[in-house]
Amino acid sequence: MVSKINSLSLFLCFLLLFSLSTAKTPPRPRAFLLPVTKDAATKQYVTVIRQRTPLFPVKLTVDLGQRSMWVDCEKGYVSSSYKPVPCSSVPCERSFSGACVESCVGSPSPGCNNNTCAFFPDNPFINTGSVGEFAEDVVSLQLTDGCSNTGKFVSANGVVFACGPTFLLKALAKGVIGIAGFRNGFIGLPSQIAAAFHLDRKFAICLSSSTTSPGVILFGDSRYVSLPGVNVSRTLAYTPLLKNHVSTVGSHIQGEPSMEYFIGVKSIKINGNVVPINTKLLTINKYGIGGAKINTVDPYTKMETSIYNAFTKVFVKSLAKVPRARPVDPFKVCYNRTTFGSTRVGPGVSPIELILGNKNATLNSVWTIRGANSMVAVDNAVLCLGFVDGGPEPKTSIVIGAHQIEDNLLQFDIANKRLGFSL
């Protein structure tokens, strides 16, 4: 763990320098970090959270769309501070559970207690959910000043999570025993950590494209800088986080609103040319269908079929003089790798611009996706456009996947309902 944190600190210093408040003695902890590594076999992003009494390192897959943290309680969950969440309690009501385990078969143990709030953990990699027990326990996070390892952890009681069955671990990365859910509801990890450690409800992520150099998730109200002395307000653009009143995840309670991170994509440009798409697909209708969201579970951005077809047609046209290579599943647009020169932002291909809406109707933010995030090296000879066909009738028209956000800073300001993204 020490070597990982040291390399994480170096990664953070060179990419984002992170600065705390100028107060000499802050009245409370101001910022915490979680290291995040990319699993080579599954392309999942994995973090480690210290939980329980005594503290135990819990390895979890990061999921921006999961409603809460859940772990396998069937195998060796031991903690003297474990407490089941009662039915009709505030955490149970905020979970949208609507269900109660009145009588559990077997002797009382983590995951099996009477009169306990029922919860429904979900594994999006196998599209399977289950029923589990809602509980709370101790969680410990590491303090950070951004560029040095403080070595200090701070613990908090009463962080709620769900107990899941062992079979739900199928298809998760090796050693992972659950999922860290980062949805913006009251029981998502961002809100849980904010409440437990008295922080503002915001967090930032920077996912590394490398499987050897870690990325980071940061919690707290602090100032980020890309260079010494440069305030983040000069290097981040902002766009509103939108509300979808209908949940779009596979496992949810009827009537539960979506707590995922939707943003308003108004149009798409490639090399300055507008992609001709049906803009109605970019808005969320009354049934919760349409729009665009950010998700770390999908490795590549998925687009509704008509959007994908128009998008790839314009992209190919922008590189009309470049010969194509044979497609490599799941990609349909590929080129010989030697065709493109290398720039500081990746292969020299046409830039892709997502035109994002803002609260001011006359002001738009532009999320530019350059070669490093638009192209995927499938081998030493072939580069492919890293976007995939999401089908003709998906719940969400555009799902921005992990590859498109790697090595970029995203700040999810839940309290102010906005997303900040690096330019």
C-alpha positions as CSV (number, residue, x, y, z in Angstrom):
1,M,0.0,0.0,0.0
2,V,2.8,2.4,0.8
3,S,4.4,2.1,-2.6
4,K,1.0,2.7,-4.3
5,I,0.4,5.8,-2.2
6,N,3.9,7.2,-3.0
7,S,3.4,6.6,-6.8
8,L,-0.1,8.1,-6.5
9,S,1.4,11.3,-4.9
10,L,3.8,11.6,-7.7
11,F,1.1,11.1,-10.3
12,L,-1.0,13.7,-8.6
13,C,1.8,16.3,-8.4
14,F,2.7,16.0,-12.1
15,L,-0.9,16.0,-13.4
16,L,-3.0,18.1,-11.2
17,L,-1.3,19.7,-8.2
18,F,-3.8,19.8,-5.5
19,S,-3.8,22.7,-2.9
20,L,-5.6,22.8,0.4
21,S,-7.0,25.9,2.2
22,T,-4.5,28.5,3.2
23,A,-5.6,28.3,6.8
24,K,-2.6,27.1,9.0
25,T,-4.8,25.0,11.3
26,P,-8.0,23.8,9.5
27,P,-10.8,23.2,12.0
28,R,-11.6,19.9,10.4
29,P,-10.2,17.5,7.8
30,R,-10.5,19.2,4.4
31,A,-9.6,16.5,1.8
32,F,-9.3,12.8,1.5
33,L,-8.2,10.5,-1.3
34,L,-8.8,7.0,-2.7
35,P,-6.2,5.5,-5.0
36,V,-7.7,4.0,-8.2
37,T,-6.0,1.4,-10.4
38,K,-7.1,0.1,-13.8
39,D,-7.4,-3.6,-14.0
40,A,-5.7,-4.9,-17.1
41,A,-7.9,-8.0,-17.6
42,T,-11.3,-6.4,-17.1
43,K,-10.7,-2.7,-17.7
44,Q,-12.5,-2.0,-14.4
45,Y,-11.4,0.7,-12.1
46,V,-10.6,-0.6,-8.7
47,T,-10.1,1.1,-5.3
48,V,-9.4,0.1,-1.8
49,I,-11.5,1.3,1.2
50,R,-10.5,0.5,4.8
51,Q,-13.7,-0.6,6.6
52,R,-14.8,-2.5,9.7
53,T,-13.4,-3.0,13.2
54,P,-10.6,-4.0,13.2
55,L,-10.0,-2.1,9.9
56,F,-9.8,-4.3,6.8
57,P,-8.8,-3.3,3.2
58,V,-11.9,-3.8,1.0
59,K,-11.1,-4.0,-2.7
60,L,-14.0,-2.5,-4.8
61,T,-14.8,-1.8,-8.4
62,V,-15.7,1.9,-8.9
63,D,-19.2,2.5,-10.4
64,L,-20.5,6.0,-10.9
65,G,-24.0,4.5,-11.6
66,Q,-24.3,2.3,-8.5
67,R,-26.6,3.7,-5.8
68,S,-24.5,2.7,-2.8
69,M,-21.5,0.7,-1.8
70,W,-22.0,-3.1,-1.4
71,V,-19.7,-5.9,-0.3
72,D,-19.8,-9.7,-0.1
73,C,-20.9,-10.5,3.5
74,E,-21.2,-14.3,3.0
75,K,-17.4,-14.9,3.1
76,G,-15.6,-13.8,6.2
77,Y,-17.1,-10.5,7.1
78,V,-15.9,-9.9,10.7
79,S,-16.4,-6.6,12.5
80,S,-17.4,-5.6,16.0
81,S,-18.8,-2.3,14.8
82,Y,-21.2,-3.8,12.2
83,K,-24.9,-2.7,12.7
84,P,-27.8,-3.7,10.6
85,V,-30.0,-0.8,9.5
86,P,-33.6,-1.1,10.9
87,C,-36.7,-1.0,8.8
88,S,-38.3,2.4,8.6
89,S,-35.1,4.1,9.7
90,V,-34.0,7.3,7.9
91,P,-31.2,5.5,6.0
92,C,-33.7,2.9,4.9
93,E,-36.2,5.5,3.7
94,R,-33.4,7.3,1.8
95,S,-32.4,4.1,0.1
96,F,-35.8,3.8,-1.7
97,S,-35.8,0.2,-0.5
98,G,-39.5,-0.1,0.4
99,A,-38.8,-3.6,1.7
100,C,-37.9,-5.2,5.0
101,V,-36.4,-8.5,6.0
102,E,-38.6,-9.5,8.9
103,S,-37.2,-12.9,9.5
104,C,-33.8,-14.1,8.3
105,V,-33.1,-17.8,8.0
106,G,-30.1,-18.7,10.1
107,S,-28.3,-17.3,13.2
108,P,-27.8,-13.5,13.3
109,S,-24.6,-12.5,11.4
110,P,-23.5,-9.8,8.9
111,G,-26.0,-10.0,6.1
112,C,-28.6,-11.9,8.1
113,N,-30.6,-10.1,10.8
114,N,-34.3,-9.8,11.6
115,N,-36.3,-6.6,11.1
116,T,-33.6,-5.1,8.8
117,C,-33.9,-2.8,5.8
118,A,-33.6,-4.8,2.6
119,F,-31.4,-3.5,-0.2
120,F,-30.8,-4.6,-3.8
121,P,-27.1,-4.7,-4.8
122,D,-26.4,-4.8,-8.5
123,N,-23.6,-6.1,-10.7
124,P,-23.8,-4.2,-14.0
125,F,-21.1,-6.4,-15.6
126,I,-23.5,-9.4,-15.6
127,N,-26.7,-7.4,-15.5
128,T,-27.7,-9.2,-12.3
129,G,-29.1,-7.9,-9.0
130,S,-30.0,-9.6,-5.7
131,V,-31.5,-8.8,-2.3
132,G,-29.3,-8.1,0.6
133,E,-29.2,-6.5,4.0
134,F,-28.6,-2.8,4.5
135,A,-26.0,-2.0,7.3
136,E,-23.5,0.5,8.6
137,D,-19.9,0.2,9.7
138,V,-16.7,2.1,10.3
139,V,-14.8,3.5,7.3
140,S,-11.3,5.1,7.3
141,L,-9.9,7.4,4.6
142,Q,-6.5,8.9,4.1
143,L,-6.0,12.6,4.5
144,T,-4.1,14.3,1.6
145,D,-2.5,17.7,0.9
146,G,-2.2,16.6,-2.7
147,C,1.5,16.2,-3.2
148,S,2.7,14.5,-0.1
149,N,1.7,11.3,1.8
150,T,0.4,12.4,5.1
151,G,0.2,8.8,6.3
152,K,-2.8,9.7,8.4
153,F,-6.1,8.0,8.2
154,V,-9.3,9.4,9.8
155,S,-12.2,7.0,10.7
156,A,-16.0,7.6,10.9
157,N,-18.8,5.5,12.2
158,G,-22.1,4.8,10.6
159,V,-21.3,4.7,6.9
160,V,-24.0,2.7,5.3
161,F,-23.6,0.0,2.7
162,A,-25.3,-3.2,1.5
163,C,-24.4,-6.8,2.0
164,G,-24.4,-8.8,-1.2
165,P,-24.2,-12.5,-1.9
166,T,-21.0,-14.1,-3.1
167,F,-22.4,-15.1,-6.5
168,L,-22.8,-11.4,-7.4
169,L,-19.0,-11.1,-7.6
170,K,-19.0,-12.9,-10.9
171,A,-17.1,-10.9,-13.7
172,L,-15.6,-8.4,-11.2
173,A,-11.8,-7.9,-11.2
174,K,-9.6,-10.3,-9.3
175,G,-9.7,-9.8,-5.6
176,V,-12.7,-7.4,-5.7
177,I,-15.4,-8.2,-3.1
178,G,-18.0,-5.6,-4.0
179,I,-18.7,-2.3,-5.8
180,A,-18.1,1.3,-4.6
181,G,-21.3,3.1,-5.7
182,F,-20.8,6.8,-6.5
183,R,-24.3,7.9,-7.4
184,N,-25.4,11.3,-6.1
185,G,-28.1,10.2,-3.8
186,F,-28.0,10.3,0.0
187,I,-26.7,6.7,0.3
188,G,-24.0,7.0,-2.5
189,L,-20.4,7.1,-1.3
190,P,-19.9,10.9,-2.1
191,S,-22.8,11.9,0.1
192,Q,-22.0,9.3,2.8
193,I,-18.4,10.5,3.0
194,A,-19.4,14.1,3.0
195,A,-21.8,13.6,5.9
196,A,-19.4,11.3,7.9
197,F,-16.4,13.7,7.6
198,H,-18.3,17.0,7.4
199,L,-17.3,17.8,3.9
200,D,-19.1,19.6,1.0
201,R,-20.9,17.2,-1.3
202,K,-18.4,17.1,-4.1
203,F,-15.7,14.8,-5.4
204,A,-13.2,14.7,-8.3
205,I,-11.8,11.8,-10.3
206,C,-8.8,11.4,-12.5
207,L,-8.7,7.9,-14.0
208,S,-5.4,6.8,-15.3
209,S,-5.2,5.1,-18.7
210,S,-2.2,3.1,-17.4
211,T,-2.5,-0.2,-15.6
212,T,0.7,0.5,-13.7
213,S,0.3,4.2,-12.7
214,P,-2.7,4.8,-10.4
215,G,-5.4,7.4,-10.7
216,V,-7.2,9.1,-7.8
217,I,-10.6,10.0,-6.4
218,L,-10.5,13.1,-4.2
219,F,-13.1,14.2,-1.6
220,G,-13.4,17.6,-0.1
221,D,-13.7,21.3,-0.7
222,S,-10.3,22.4,-2.0
223,R,-8.7,24.3,-4.8
224,Y,-7.2,22.3,-7.7
225,V,-4.5,23.7,-9.9
226,S,-2.9,22.4,-13.1
227,L,0.3,24.4,-12.6
228,P,1.6,26.0,-9.4
229,G,-0.4,29.0,-8.5
230,V,-3.1,28.6,-11.2
231,N,-6.6,28.3,-9.8
232,V,-8.8,25.5,-11.2
233,S,-11.4,28.0,-12.3
234,R,-9.1,28.9,-15.2
235,T,-8.6,25.3,-16.3
236,L,-12.1,23.7,-15.8
237,A,-15.2,24.3,-17.8
238,Y,-18.6,23.7,-16.1
239,T,-21.9,22.3,-17.2
240,P,-25.1,21.6,-15.2
241,L,-25.8,18.1,-13.9
242,L,-29.3,17.2,-15.1
243,K,-32.1,15.4,-13.3
244,N,-33.7,12.2,-14.7
245,H,-36.8,11.4,-12.8
246,V,-36.7,7.8,-13.9
247,S,-33.9,5.3,-12.9
248,T,-32.1,3.9,-15.9
249,V,-30.1,1.2,-14.1
250,G,-30.9,-2.5,-14.4
251,S,-31.8,-3.0,-10.7
252,H,-34.0,-0.3,-9.1
253,I,-37.2,0.2,-7.2
254,Q,-40.3,1.3,-9.1
255,G,-40.6,5.1,-8.8
256,E,-37.0,5.6,-7.9
257,P,-35.4,8.6,-9.7
258,S,-32.1,8.3,-11.4
259,M,-29.2,9.5,-9.4
260,E,-26.7,9.1,-12.2
261,Y,-24.6,11.9,-13.7
262,F,-26.5,13.3,-16.7
263,I,-25.3,16.2,-18.7
264,G,-26.9,18.2,-21.5
265,V,-25.2,17.4,-24.9
266,K,-26.7,19.9,-27.4
267,S,-24.8,18.8,-30.5
268,I,-21.6,17.0,-31.6
269,K,-18.9,18.4,-33.9
270,I,-16.0,16.6,-35.6
271,N,-13.2,18.8,-36.9
272,G,-15.7,21.7,-36.7
273,N,-18.4,20.0,-38.7
274,V,-21.8,19.4,-37.0
275,V,-22.9,15.7,-36.8
276,P,-26.5,15.6,-38.3
277,I,-28.5,13.8,-35.6
278,N,-32.0,13.8,-34.2
279,T,-31.6,16.3,-31.3
280,K,-34.7,14.9,-29.6
281,L,-32.6,11.9,-28.7
282,L,-30.4,14.2,-26.7
283,T,-33.1,15.3,-24.3
284,I,-34.6,13.1,-21.5
285,N,-38.3,12.5,-22.1
286,K,-41.0,11.9,-19.5
287,Y,-40.3,8.2,-19.5
288,G,-36.6,8.8,-18.6
289,I,-35.4,7.8,-22.1
290,G,-32.7,9.7,-23.9
291,G,-30.1,12.2,-22.9
292,A,-26.4,11.6,-22.1
293,K,-24.7,10.4,-18.9
294,I,-21.2,9.5,-17.7
295,N,-20.4,6.0,-16.6
296,T,-17.2,4.2,-15.5
297,V,-18.7,0.8,-16.1
298,D,-18.7,1.0,-19.9
299,P,-15.1,1.1,-21.2
300,Y,-16.1,3.0,-24.3
301,T,-18.7,5.6,-25.2
302,K,-22.0,4.0,-26.4
303,M,-24.3,5.9,-28.8
304,E,-27.8,5.1,-30.0
305,T,-27.5,3.5,-33.5
306,S,-28.6,6.5,-35.6
307,I,-26.3,8.8,-33.6
308,Y,-23.5,6.4,-34.0
309,N,-23.9,5.9,-37.7
310,A,-24.0,9.7,-38.3
311,F,-21.1,10.2,-36.0
312,T,-18.8,7.6,-37.6
313,K,-19.8,8.8,-41.1
314,V,-18.6,12.4,-40.3
315,F,-15.5,11.1,-38.6
316,V,-14.5,8.9,-41.6
317,K,-15.2,11.8,-43.9
318,S,-12.8,14.0,-41.9
319,L,-10.1,11.4,-42.6
320,A,-11.2,10.7,-46.2
321,K,-7.6,10.5,-47.5
322,V,-6.5,8.0,-44.8
323,P,-6.9,4.3,-45.7
324,R,-9.0,2.2,-43.4
325,A,-8.0,-1.0,-41.7
326,R,-10.1,-4.1,-41.1
327,P,-12.6,-3.5,-38.2
328,V,-11.7,-5.1,-34.8
329,D,-14.7,-6.0,-32.6
330,P,-16.3,-4.1,-30.9
331,F,-15.1,-1.2,-33.1
332,K,-16.2,-0.5,-36.7
333,V,-13.8,2.3,-37.7
334,C,-10.1,1.4,-37.7
335,Y,-6.9,2.6,-39.3
336,N,-3.3,1.5,-39.6
337,R,-1.4,2.9,-36.6
338,T,1.5,4.1,-38.6
339,T,-0.8,6.5,-40.6
340,F,-1.0,9.0,-37.8
341,G,1.6,11.1,-36.3
342,S,1.9,11.4,-32.5
343,T,1.1,14.6,-30.7
344,R,1.1,15.5,-27.0
345,V,-2.6,14.7,-26.9
346,G,-2.4,11.4,-28.7
347,P,-2.8,10.4,-32.4
348,G,-3.2,13.3,-34.8
349,V,-6.9,12.7,-35.7
350,S,-9.8,15.1,-36.0
351,P,-10.9,16.5,-32.6
352,I,-14.4,15.6,-31.4
353,E,-16.4,18.3,-29.6
354,L,-19.4,17.7,-27.3
355,I,-21.3,21.0,-27.2
356,L,-22.8,21.1,-23.7
357,G,-25.6,23.3,-22.5
358,N,-25.2,25.8,-19.7
359,K,-27.7,27.6,-17.4
360,N,-27.2,30.6,-19.5
361,A,-28.9,29.7,-22.8
362,T,-26.4,31.9,-24.8
363,L,-23.3,30.2,-23.2
364,N,-22.2,26.7,-24.1
365,S,-19.3,24.7,-22.8
366,V,-17.2,22.5,-25.1
367,W,-15.8,19.2,-24.1
368,T,-13.1,18.4,-26.6
369,I,-12.1,14.8,-27.0
370,R,-8.7,14.5,-28.7
371,G,-6.8,11.5,-30.1
372,A,-5.6,10.0,-26.8
373,N,-9.3,9.7,-25.7
374,S,-10.9,9.1,-29.0
375,M,-8.7,6.4,-30.4
376,V,-7.9,2.9,-29.0
377,A,-4.7,0.9,-29.8
378,V,-6.1,-2.6,-30.3
379,D,-2.6,-3.9,-31.1
380,N,0.8,-2.5,-32.4
381,A,-0.5,-2.0,-35.9
382,V,-4.2,-0.9,-35.6
383,L,-5.9,2.1,-34.1
384,C,-9.7,2.2,-33.8
385,L,-12.3,4.9,-33.1
386,G,-13.2,4.1,-29.4
387,F,-16.9,4.6,-29.7
388,V,-19.4,1.7,-30.0
389,D,-23.0,1.2,-31.3
390,G,-25.4,1.2,-28.3
391,G,-28.3,-0.2,-30.2
392,P,-31.5,1.3,-31.7
393,E,-33.5,1.7,-28.4
394,P,-31.2,2.3,-25.4
395,K,-32.5,3.9,-22.3
396,T,-29.8,6.6,-22.6
397,S,-28.8,7.9,-26.0
398,I,-25.2,8.6,-25.2
399,V,-23.2,6.9,-22.4
400,I,-19.8,8.5,-22.0
401,G,-17.5,5.7,-21.1
402,A,-14.2,5.4,-19.2
403,H,-11.8,5.7,-22.1
404,Q,-13.1,9.1,-23.0
405,I,-12.6,10.5,-19.5
406,E,-9.2,8.9,-18.7
407,D,-6.3,11.3,-17.7
408,N,-8.8,14.1,-17.4
409,L,-10.0,15.8,-14.2
410,L,-13.8,15.6,-13.6
411,Q,-15.3,17.4,-10.6
412,F,-18.8,16.3,-9.6
413,D,-20.1,19.2,-7.5
414,I,-23.3,17.5,-6.2
415,A,-24.3,20.4,-3.9
416,N,-24.2,22.9,-6.8
417,K,-25.5,20.5,-9.4
418,R,-22.6,21.0,-11.9
419,L,-19.8,19.0,-13.5
420,G,-16.4,20.5,-14.0
421,F,-14.1,19.1,-16.6
422,S,-10.5,19.8,-17.6
423,L,-9.9,21.7,-20.9
